[in-house]
Amino acid sequence: GQDSIAKAEAALIRAERVLAQLLMLARIDAAAARRALPATDLAAIARSTTADAIPEANRFGHDLGYEGADTLIARADPILCAELLTNLVDNAIRYAGPQATITVRALATPEGPVLEVEDDGPGLPPDALPRLLARQDLRADAVQGTHGLGLAVVGEIARLFGARLESSAEQGKSGHVIRCRFPDPGRDPGAA
């Protein structure tokens, strides 16, 4: 109905905005692009991304929430950062299994700021992340479709920020965390 048409249009508008941003940054040399990235509050982006995804999470019967810092500054493009996190949250919602608990976190660590999405679903084999990042998304799912541009784009955005993606599943436990580690903004003058 009208609702799904509106949703498709919103997804298209977002995809166009993200692509425009990626293309703009692709024209700049990577090192220069990194220096030009603004100081961005990852915690604010994580909170709003989590809030936006709650209706979709509820539809799948998941419990989605945010925990972590009130403010967390990293050098990142806010539009692309929101897209990166939206993709990771979207992925967790779709693939965590029934009635999962999904937690989005923004954390200050000694190595620098971290965004992570954890779910208590079946998790992924440890070698899966590099393979997934090369593909469009976790399991091409014709029925569910994907709103985001997939993990391949997440990998590209992280690389642009000089961030590292890590995936971990705890041995013998269900659950899975995808973590995006940003470089420490403190090395740059002018960043809080």
FENWOTA-V92483 format. One line per field, one symbol per residue. phi: phi as a letter, one per 30 degrees, with the letter a starting at -180 (. if undefined). A space follows every 50 residues. Layout:
phi->???
This chain:
phi->.eeddddddddddddddddedddddddceedddddddddbdddddddddd dddeeddddcidccacbkddbbcbdadddddddededddeededcdjdhd ccbcbbbdbedkdbcbbcbcddibdeddeeddddcdaebebdddibddci dddedddedddicccbbbbdeicdkabcbcccdddddcdjcd
